[in-house]
Each structure stands twice: as C-alpha cells, then as structure tokens.
Amino acid sequence: MTASLVVQPEAEADLSEAFRWYEARRPGLGQEFLDEASNTFSHIAVKPLHNALVYRESRRATLRRFPYVVFYVARGERVFVLAVLHHRRDPGLARARARDFKDD
C-alpha cells in the first residue's frame, strides 16, 4: 500500500529555494530538479521503511541526479517530509526539524 505524503512547509521552502537556484543556472533545470524530487517522494511513499534511520525516527533518501537528500518520518499510513537539503548542508538542521516535529 502506498502511504500518503505530507510535505511540511519548511520542506516546501527548501524545494522552492533549490528550484530557484537551478532555474537561474539554466531554464528548465529547476523543473528537472522538482521532477527528480517527485520521483524520490514516490519511492518513499511506496517503501517508507526502506531507507535507514538517521536520527530518532527520521530517515534519509537521496535524489539520484541532484546532490540533495530528503529527510522524512514515516508514521502509519502517512509520510512527513521534513527537509530537502543539499547534501553539504549541516545535517543539524534536519535533526532540529525531526526533534521539533509533531504530527497534529
């Protein structure tokens, strides 16, 4: 069964920032980034427990074509995307989001 994906506002902001950066480099590249992120989200929704735990209950999935990592929490039938960060960013940001996360 496929889990429903909930992209947290902070992760949406991460995606928007990366989209703008790639789009400024080459028109259309930002959309290619979003497409790759969407593919990764689809894989996560199908197999949410496939990726290793990295902090508390958060997991990490890597985009294939871009140097970005998706941090998420799988709870029951839902997957919460907490962050989409460049792999060189401080992982403390993702840990802080995981620590502060509550699914109301």
Backbone bond lengths (Angstrom), bond angles and torsions (degrees), N, CA, C in turn:
res aa  C-N    CA-C-N  psi(-1)  N-CA   C-N-CA  omega(-1)  CA-C   N-CA-C  phi
1 M - - - 1.443 - - 1.532 109.75 -
2 T 1.301 116.39 141.66 1.454 122.18 -179.56 1.525 109.92 -88.71
3 A 1.316 115.77 129.32 1.461 121.22 178.56 1.525 109.78 -76.95
4 S 1.323 116.04 153.89 1.462 118.87 174.48 1.524 108.42 -84.48
5 L 1.317 115.36 139.68 1.452 122.13 -175.19 1.524 109.82 -101.18
6 V 1.326 116.38 130.33 1.457 122.36 177.08 1.523 107.23 -120.33
7 V 1.319 116.10 111.48 1.461 120.83 -179.55 1.532 107.59 -91.42
8 Q 1.321 115.41 115.93 1.460 121.13 -178.71 1.532 110.17 -66.82
9 P 1.340 117.75 153.11 1.472 120.52 -178.53 1.533 113.98 -54.94
10 E 1.326 117.49 -37.02 1.464 119.91 179.26 1.527 111.13 -64.49
11 A 1.334 116.42 -39.12 1.462 120.94 177.89 1.526 110.53 -68.42
12 E 1.330 117.13 -36.74 1.475 120.30 174.93 1.526 109.78 -60.20
13 A 1.325 116.16 -41.46 1.469 120.39 178.73 1.528 110.68 -65.04
14 D 1.340 116.72 -39.08 1.469 120.25 176.08 1.521 110.72 -59.13
15 L 1.332 115.94 -45.77 1.466 121.02 -179.75 1.529 111.27 -62.28
16 S 1.319 116.42 -43.51 1.469 120.56 -179.92 1.520 111.59 -63.01
17 E 1.328 115.95 -42.22 1.465 120.39 179.64 1.529 110.64 -62.96
18 A 1.317 116.52 -45.70 1.467 120.40 179.56 1.526 110.69 -65.68
19 F 1.334 117.04 -40.86 1.465 121.15 177.72 1.524 110.28 -56.73
20 R 1.330 116.26 -49.25 1.477 119.98 -178.72 1.530 111.01 -61.59
21 W 1.331 116.93 -41.47 1.458 120.46 -179.22 1.523 110.96 -62.38
22 Y 1.344 116.80 -48.72 1.468 120.36 -179.42 1.523 111.68 -67.80
23 E 1.304 116.63 -38.04 1.463 120.07 -179.21 1.530 110.34 -65.24
24 A 1.329 117.38 -34.07 1.471 121.11 177.82 1.525 110.85 -69.02
25 R 1.318 117.63 -26.69 1.465 121.16 179.29 1.520 111.36 -76.07
26 R 1.352 114.78 -42.05 1.470 119.98 178.99 1.515 108.59 -158.91
27 P 1.336 117.66 122.89 1.462 119.50 178.23 1.534 110.83 -54.49
28 G 1.311 114.95 130.60 1.464 121.11 -178.63 1.517 113.29 98.74
29 L 1.328 117.42 -24.06 1.463 120.17 -178.97 1.526 111.57 -68.20
30 G 1.329 116.21 -33.18 1.461 119.71 176.34 1.520 111.26 -61.36
31 Q 1.330 116.25 -41.50 1.467 119.63 178.17 1.523 110.71 -67.16
32 E 1.314 117.53 -36.41 1.465 120.33 176.63 1.532 110.08 -62.68
33 F 1.328 116.88 -38.95 1.461 120.72 175.89 1.530 110.39 -61.13
34 L 1.347 116.33 -48.28 1.470 119.69 -179.89 1.525 111.58 -61.89
35 D 1.329 117.13 -37.64 1.465 120.71 177.80 1.527 110.70 -63.15
36 E 1.319 116.96 -42.18 1.460 120.91 179.11 1.528 110.93 -66.93
37 A 1.327 116.52 -39.68 1.465 119.97 175.85 1.530 109.97 -61.85
38 S 1.311 116.77 -41.71 1.468 121.13 178.40 1.528 111.31 -62.21
39 N 1.321 117.05 -41.02 1.472 120.64 176.61 1.524 110.64 -61.15
40 T 1.319 116.12 -42.88 1.468 120.36 179.11 1.522 109.65 -64.38
41 F 1.325 117.58 -42.60 1.465 120.68 177.25 1.524 111.12 -59.32
42 S 1.333 116.88 -40.20 1.468 120.39 178.98 1.518 111.43 -62.54
43 H 1.323 116.49 -42.72 1.470 120.16 177.69 1.526 111.03 -63.26
44 I 1.318 116.15 -41.52 1.461 120.45 178.65 1.527 110.21 -62.43
45 A 1.328 117.56 -43.23 1.468 121.11 -178.46 1.522 111.90 -63.12
46 V 1.337 116.94 -34.75 1.468 120.83 -179.39 1.525 111.38 -76.51
47 K 1.336 116.44 -40.53 1.474 121.22 -178.18 1.529 109.87 -131.47
48 P 1.326 117.36 71.52 1.465 119.68 -174.26 1.528 114.63 -65.00
49 L 1.326 118.31 -24.91 1.461 120.47 -178.16 1.523 112.72 -95.92
50 H 1.325 117.17 5.31 1.466 122.59 -177.37 1.533 112.55 -66.35
51 N 1.318 117.06 -39.21 1.462 121.00 -176.52 1.528 110.68 -84.38
52 A 1.311 114.98 150.89 1.464 121.35 -175.97 1.525 112.01 -69.86
53 L 1.319 114.64 149.34 1.458 120.39 171.64 1.527 108.44 -68.12
54 V 1.341 115.70 138.41 1.461 119.09 179.44 1.522 112.69 -119.62
55 Y 1.315 116.91 -26.71 1.464 120.55 178.33 1.514 107.75 -160.71
56 R 1.326 115.25 121.57 1.459 121.39 -176.37 1.517 108.41 49.90
57 E 1.326 117.59 -116.67 1.467 119.07 -179.13 1.529 112.63 -104.12
58 S 1.330 117.22 10.99 1.465 119.01 -179.17 1.526 110.90 -88.35
59 R 1.321 113.73 148.59 1.461 122.41 -178.96 1.520 108.95 -122.94
60 R 1.324 115.36 166.99 1.465 120.45 -176.69 1.524 109.48 -132.25
61 A 1.339 115.68 133.13 1.463 122.26 173.83 1.522 107.72 -126.41
62 T 1.315 116.51 140.35 1.462 121.55 -176.86 1.523 110.19 -102.27
63 L 1.336 115.62 135.88 1.455 119.72 172.59 1.523 107.83 -68.97
64 R 1.315 117.22 146.48 1.466 120.50 -176.83 1.519 113.17 -75.23
65 R 1.304 117.51 -46.70 1.456 120.56 -169.82 1.525 114.58 -96.69
66 F 1.296 116.37 -15.53 1.458 121.44 -175.95 1.529 109.10 -124.29
67 P 1.325 118.07 149.54 1.470 120.39 -176.59 1.536 112.47 -81.20
68 Y 1.313 115.56 58.81 1.465 122.06 -178.73 1.516 110.28 -125.19
69 V 1.333 113.71 153.36 1.453 121.67 -178.44 1.524 108.22 -126.91
70 V 1.331 116.17 137.23 1.459 122.75 176.86 1.526 107.65 -102.07
71 F 1.320 116.23 124.06 1.461 121.85 175.20 1.525 107.33 -104.20
72 Y 1.330 115.95 132.31 1.454 119.42 -176.02 1.521 111.47 -149.36
73 V 1.337 113.87 164.69 1.461 122.11 176.38 1.521 107.22 -124.91
74 A 1.322 116.65 129.20 1.469 121.91 177.28 1.530 107.98 -102.29
75 R 1.332 114.62 122.72 1.465 120.61 177.64 1.519 108.76 -134.49
76 G 1.319 114.57 109.37 1.464 119.30 179.38 1.515 111.76 59.54
77 E 1.299 115.97 -125.00 1.466 122.30 -177.83 1.527 112.92 -89.07
78 R 1.329 116.77 5.48 1.465 119.85 -177.74 1.526 110.80 -123.40
79 V 1.326 114.35 147.76 1.463 122.72 175.14 1.517 106.55 -123.44
80 F 1.325 115.39 127.19 1.454 121.90 -178.80 1.525 108.97 -107.06
81 V 1.324 116.29 116.33 1.463 121.23 177.10 1.525 107.14 -84.43
82 L 1.330 115.62 118.11 1.459 121.39 -175.74 1.517 113.39 -95.13
83 A 1.325 116.74 -32.60 1.465 120.11 -175.72 1.521 109.88 -158.10
84 V 1.329 115.24 149.01 1.468 123.14 171.09 1.521 104.52 -131.17
85 L 1.333 115.86 100.28 1.457 120.76 -169.81 1.521 112.06 -122.96
86 H 1.335 114.90 147.93 1.461 120.12 172.00 1.522 107.50 -59.63
87 H 1.310 116.80 141.16 1.464 120.05 -173.88 1.526 113.42 -63.32
88 R 1.323 118.38 -15.42 1.469 120.89 178.34 1.529 113.13 -93.26
89 R 1.334 116.98 -4.06 1.468 118.70 177.83 1.512 109.71 -72.17
90 D 1.295 115.61 157.13 1.458 122.27 -179.62 1.531 109.51 -61.87
91 P 1.335 118.46 118.73 1.466 120.48 179.50 1.526 112.48 -66.06
92 G 1.336 117.02 -11.10 1.456 120.17 176.31 1.520 111.98 -61.25
93 L 1.328 117.41 -28.85 1.463 121.16 177.41 1.522 110.38 -64.09
94 A 1.320 117.15 -45.56 1.468 120.79 178.24 1.523 110.38 -65.94
95 R 1.330 117.22 -39.52 1.472 120.32 178.34 1.525 110.55 -62.89
96 A 1.321 117.19 -41.11 1.465 120.98 179.01 1.524 110.50 -62.99
97 R 1.321 116.72 -42.09 1.470 119.27 178.24 1.520 111.11 -65.20
98 A 1.333 116.91 -38.56 1.467 120.28 178.39 1.527 110.45 -67.18
99 R 1.320 116.35 -40.32 1.459 120.54 -179.37 1.520 110.86 -64.38
100 D 1.333 117.05 -38.82 1.464 121.96 -176.69 1.533 113.39 -87.54
101 F 1.320 118.19 -4.51 1.460 121.45 -173.70 1.524 112.60 -71.71
102 K 1.323 114.47 134.11 1.461 121.93 173.03 1.528 106.40 -139.16
103 D 1.308 117.74 130.16 1.481 119.54 178.38 1.522 108.43 -98.20
104 D 1.302 114.38 94.09 1.464 120.03 -178.13 1.495 112.74 -76.67
